[in-house]
Structures are given as structure tokens and as C-alpha cells.
Amino acid sequence: MIRALIVDDEPHAREELEALLLELGGFEIVANCSNGFEALKLINQLRPEVMFLDVQMPVLNGFELLSLIEDQVMPQVVFVTAYDDYALKAFEEKTLDYLLKPVASERLKKTLAKLRRTLRGGGQSLSVPQTIRRVPCLCRTRIKLIDPDEIDYVFSSVSGVTVVTSQGEFFTDLTLKLLEDRTLLLRCHKQYLVNVAWIDEIDLLEGGGAEIKTKMGKTLPVSRRYLKSLKDALSL
């Protein structure tokens, strides 16, 4: 059985696709959800083998969601959408397949056959090198999308990962590693990333370490391990 996740903001579309997949056989629907933010949590928790993904959704569209998924948990991706405008971009992203709504059973059979061949052959899920354009953060009962350029710094603690901006502090499900790899935020400490554009000054300390003062007046640690890369980024 292939473990599948369905992501679509239209309840009827989710129900229709789930019914088709179960009728076709060979699938275990581990979950379905209505938005990319929820999908991100479910992918990290449930590790589906394939995701049937709508492109146009509120908050995060399908392509934005892909940029937020860690490589090691990235499932095979099948876009399911009412529009064929995104077909070229979908295949440029190396997605497994692209289905137009309403999904025909015969067409879905071809997707299943392709998926089985890919999984049987140990095919790798797509790798998404593009940068993150908006960082999703939980803000009480709302999801706040933050432009990485507006971030002062990010830090991790036992509570998770926190994004700090001039508007306040916000929790995100994204890891420091993902933010380091897919934004221009720079690692200055094992628990901190900093926006180089927001650095006001660097104080060099005895022992080879340093401290950053940001334009918001915050003090961040700089470990010896990351001091050289910080100086290189600032052409020091």
C-alpha cells in the first residue's frame, strides 16, 4: 500500500480524489487537509510516500509549500489542479505527475503505474533548491507569513524555532537548517541565524568568539566556528 496525503482547499475535491484512489486500490490515505500549513505538519509527522497537491490554495500555494519541506521527508508529488497553466512549472520542479480536475479514473491509473515504478526503483523525491519567499509562523489563531528580508534573527530553544522581527517574535515549524539552506539568513551560532542586513556592529571577544549587535538592539552570540563565514559575508 502506498501512503498518500491529499492537500486541497476544496472539500469536495478532496473527497472525490480520495474515493477515486480507494476505488483504484493500492493506496492508504494517511490524511487529507485544506492548506499548506497543515500539510507541512502532517508530512513531518506521517511521512507519506506521495502527496496529491492542489496548486492554488489560500495562505500557501502548492509551489510555496514544496519550498518548505525538508529533503529527507519530501514525498513524491502529483499536482492536481483545475488549471493547466502550471504544467510546465510543475515538471520543471521534477514533480512525478500533473493531473487536471476533474480527475479521470483512467488517467489516475497511469499515475499509479508511474508511481509504483518510481518507488520500486528507489526513485528519489524531488529536491527543491529554490529560496523560501515567505516564512509561515503561528500567531495565536492566525498564520503570519514573514518575508525573510524582514527577519532580524532566528533562534532555537527547547520550545522550538522562533523568528524575531520588528513586529515581534513568532513561532515557526521550519528548522534552522532549512532556513539556513533556503534563505539568506547566516548561521552565527548553532542556535542562531542572523540577517546580515540587520547587523549594526560586531564586538570581538577574547577567546576567538564575538557578539553581534543588531539594528533592533539585540545581542547575539557568535561562536568561533562561524566567525570566519560571518566576516566573509561582510567582506571583513
VONU-338345 format. One line per field, with one value per residue (C-alpha): z, y, x; residue in three letters; residue number from 1. Coordinates in Angstrom, 3 decimals, padded with zeros to 6 digits. Layout:
N
w: (Z	...)
v: (Y	...)
u: (X	...)
code: (Ala	...)
pos: (NUM	...)
//
This chain:
236
w: (000.000	-000.929	001.834	000.363	001.564	-000.202	000.009	-001.472	-000.131	-001.697	000.481	-002.477	-004.462	-001.542	-001.085	-004.814	-005.155	-002.029	-003.353	-006.699	-005.023	-002.752	-005.669	-007.682	-004.793	-003.631	-001.576	002.134	002.657	005.764	005.883	003.856	004.610	003.267	003.362	003.037	006.658	007.918	005.176	006.338	009.839	008.515	006.197	009.094	011.318	008.933	006.223	003.269	000.153	-002.228	-001.942	-004.240	-004.153	-005.374	-006.748	-005.915	-002.189	000.356	002.614	000.901	-002.685	-003.784	-005.011	-001.812	000.239	-001.647	-000.758	002.959	003.044	004.246	001.610	003.824	004.222	000.751	-000.772	-004.446	-005.684	-008.000	-008.728	-009.046	-010.317	-012.441	-014.449	-016.992	-016.786	-014.169	-016.047	-017.314	-013.930	-012.247	-014.440	-014.092	-010.363	-011.245	-009.805	-010.543	-012.437	-013.139	-013.131	-014.292	-012.470	-012.726	-012.452	-014.757	-013.407	-016.460	-016.152	-012.450	-013.278	-015.357	-012.411	-010.093	-012.518	-012.796	-009.012	-008.447	-010.945	-009.274	-005.733	-006.772	-008.441	-005.338	-007.153	-005.233	-004.368	-005.964	-004.466	-004.148	-004.302	-004.616	-001.785	000.670	-000.146	002.946	006.320	007.824	011.538	014.024	015.534	018.040	015.821	012.639	010.296	009.652	006.533	007.023	004.275	005.141	004.461	007.412	009.860	012.373	013.574	014.298	017.287	018.531	022.075	023.849	022.797	019.091	016.496	016.934	014.257	015.533	013.593	014.402	014.811	017.472	017.946	016.118	016.328	013.148	012.364	009.999	011.213	011.470	008.885	006.327	006.884	006.594	003.343	001.629	002.750	003.008	006.802	008.042	010.787	013.585	016.321	016.496	017.848	015.907	012.371	011.637	008.804	007.687	006.566	010.158	011.788	013.397	014.823	015.789	019.055	019.006	022.308	023.953	023.132	019.460	019.789	019.152	019.717	017.187	017.934	015.622	014.497	016.874	019.768	020.315	021.259	019.585	020.244	017.521	018.015	016.768	014.290	012.400	012.858	009.634	007.464	009.090	008.307	004.749	004.278	005.424	003.404	006.577)
v: (000.000	003.454	006.018	009.112	012.626	014.784	018.579	020.727	023.674	022.329	019.642	018.134	017.794	016.033	013.632	012.898	012.174	010.024	007.966	007.503	006.424	003.925	002.554	002.145	000.309	000.238	003.426	004.139	007.687	008.730	012.151	014.930	018.631	022.009	024.145	024.062	024.973	021.911	019.776	020.736	019.449	016.217	015.498	015.829	013.627	010.967	010.755	009.975	008.438	010.587	013.888	014.834	018.609	021.446	024.459	027.382	027.462	030.268	031.225	028.986	027.816	024.417	025.638	027.608	024.510	022.496	025.040	024.485	020.695	019.144	016.988	013.884	013.882	015.107	012.737	012.124	014.948	014.808	018.171	018.117	021.354	022.825	024.869	023.691	026.958	025.437	022.244	023.430	024.791	021.566	019.450	021.939	021.218	017.493	016.524	012.968	013.885	016.551	015.845	018.123	018.294	016.567	013.642	010.758	007.233	006.043	008.941	008.214	004.594	005.851	007.985	004.971	002.850	005.580	005.978	002.252	002.133	005.098	003.746	000.239	001.616	003.588	006.850	009.945	012.552	015.934	018.243	021.863	024.274	027.495	030.007	030.453	033.615	033.652	032.008	030.708	031.442	030.718	033.888	032.923	031.746	033.183	032.174	035.032	034.924	036.781	037.978	036.700	040.213	041.479	038.982	040.331	036.900	033.378	031.207	027.713	026.656	023.767	025.357	025.267	027.802	031.492	034.187	037.710	040.805	044.440	043.378	040.779	037.135	034.310	030.515	028.522	024.800	025.276	024.201	026.374	024.122	024.634	028.405	028.490	026.497	028.277	031.905	034.431	034.173	033.393	030.951	032.690	030.087	026.573	028.070	031.348	032.660	036.362	038.638	040.216	043.355	043.892	043.703	047.011	046.014	043.040	043.007	040.694	038.874	037.188	033.503	033.922	034.446	037.556	039.199	040.764	043.874	044.083	047.253	046.289	046.475	042.712	040.931	037.578	035.167	034.329	031.119	030.722	028.103	030.634	033.851	033.437	032.879	035.932	038.051	036.715	037.654	041.188	041.332	041.879)
u: (000.000	001.251	000.846	-000.821	-001.637	-004.249	-003.918	-006.696	-008.695	-011.924	-013.620	-015.477	-012.242	-010.532	-013.446	-013.678	-009.966	-009.895	-012.816	-011.023	-007.781	-009.534	-011.550	-008.366	-006.707	-003.123	-003.368	-003.621	-004.887	-002.950	-004.664	-006.218	-006.061	-007.146	-003.984	-000.213	000.477	-001.403	000.156	003.648	002.895	001.371	004.303	006.745	004.579	003.263	005.964	003.633	005.172	003.135	001.292	-001.577	-001.304	-003.510	-001.645	-003.924	-004.673	-005.034	-002.113	000.471	000.161	001.439	004.822	005.441	004.654	007.283	009.972	009.236	009.610	012.864	014.592	014.609	010.798	009.840	007.245	006.666	004.437	001.434	-000.151	-003.946	-005.450	-008.232	-005.723	-003.167	-001.171	001.149	002.023	005.415	006.476	005.334	007.592	010.444	010.177	010.528	007.164	006.051	002.876	000.268	-003.478	-006.267	-009.590	-011.941	-009.560	-010.399	-010.017	-008.078	-005.630	-005.160	-004.285	-001.346	-000.189	-000.382	001.651	004.282	004.350	004.813	007.689	009.341	009.006	010.011	013.115	014.035	013.366	014.300	011.698	012.174	014.765	013.689	016.633	014.639	014.674	011.852	009.947	007.704	008.239	004.961	004.636	001.896	000.428	-002.263	-005.133	-003.596	-000.823	001.586	003.762	007.034	009.360	012.878	014.235	012.158	013.675	016.204	017.314	016.076	016.887	016.097	015.305	013.597	010.294	011.157	012.264	011.434	011.544	012.277	011.207	010.483	006.845	007.577	008.520	006.769	006.993	007.653	007.689	010.634	014.068	017.165	018.847	016.083	016.067	019.852	019.798	016.894	017.139	019.975	019.995	023.501	024.486	026.403	025.907	024.490	021.249	021.150	020.737	021.107	020.063	023.342	021.494	020.303	023.743	024.740	028.141	030.293	032.232	035.258	035.780	038.732	038.917	038.016	034.289	032.221	028.856	026.538	024.531	021.536	019.778	016.957	019.423	019.588	022.820	023.533	026.401	028.917	030.849	034.425	033.223	031.064	033.059	035.065	031.971	030.379	033.448	033.495	029.833	030.626	033.884	035.897)
code: (Met	Ile	Arg	Ala	Leu	Ile	Val	Asp	Asp	Glu	Pro	His	Ala	Arg	Glu	Glu	Leu	Glu	Ala	Leu	Leu	Leu	Glu	Leu	Gly	Gly	Phe	Glu	Ile	Val	Ala	Asn	Cys	Ser	Asn	Gly	Phe	Glu	Ala	Leu	Lys	Leu	Ile	Asn	Gln	Leu	Arg	Pro	Glu	Val	Met	Phe	Leu	Asp	Val	Gln	Met	Pro	Val	Leu	Asn	Gly	Phe	Glu	Leu	Leu	Ser	Leu	Ile	Glu	Asp	Gln	Val	Met	Pro	Gln	Val	Val	Phe	Val	Thr	Ala	Tyr	Asp	Asp	Tyr	Ala	Leu	Lys	Ala	Phe	Glu	Glu	Lys	Thr	Leu	Asp	Tyr	Leu	Leu	Lys	Pro	Val	Ala	Ser	Glu	Arg	Leu	Lys	Lys	Thr	Leu	Ala	Lys	Leu	Arg	Arg	Thr	Leu	Arg	Gly	Gly	Gly	Gln	Ser	Leu	Ser	Val	Pro	Gln	Thr	Ile	Arg	Arg	Val	Pro	Cys	Leu	Cys	Arg	Thr	Arg	Ile	Lys	Leu	Ile	Asp	Pro	Asp	Glu	Ile	Asp	Tyr	Val	Phe	Ser	Ser	Val	Ser	Gly	Val	Thr	Val	Val	Thr	Ser	Gln	Gly	Glu	Phe	Phe	Thr	Asp	Leu	Thr	Leu	Lys	Leu	Leu	Glu	Asp	Arg	Thr	Leu	Leu	Leu	Arg	Cys	His	Lys	Gln	Tyr	Leu	Val	Asn	Val	Ala	Trp	Ile	Asp	Glu	Ile	Asp	Leu	Leu	Glu	Gly	Gly	Gly	Ala	Glu	Ile	Lys	Thr	Lys	Met	Gly	Lys	Thr	Leu	Pro	Val	Ser	Arg	Arg	Tyr	Leu	Lys	Ser	Leu	Lys	Asp	Ala	Leu	Ser	Leu)
pos: (1	2	3	4	5	6	7	8	9	10	11	12	13	14	15	16	17	18	19	20	21	22	23	24	25	26	27	28	29	30	31	32	33	34	35	36	37	38	39	40	41	42	43	44	45	46	47	48	49	50	51	52	53	54	55	56	57	58	59	60	61	62	63	64	65	66	67	68	69	70	71	72	73	74	75	76	77	78	79	80	81	82	83	84	85	86	87	88	89	90	91	92	93	94	95	96	97	98	99	100	101	102	103	104	105	106	107	108	109	110	111	112	113	114	115	116	117	118	119	120	121	122	123	124	125	126	127	128	129	130	131	132	133	134	135	136	137	138	139	140	141	142	143	144	145	146	147	148	149	150	151	152	153	154	155	156	157	158	159	160	161	162	163	164	165	166	167	168	169	170	171	172	173	174	175	176	177	178	179	180	181	182	183	184	185	186	187	188	189	190	191	192	193	194	195	196	197	198	199	200	201	202	203	204	205	206	207	208	209	210	211	212	213	214	215	216	217	218	219	220	221	222	223	224	225	226	227	228	229	230	231	232	233	234	235	236)
//
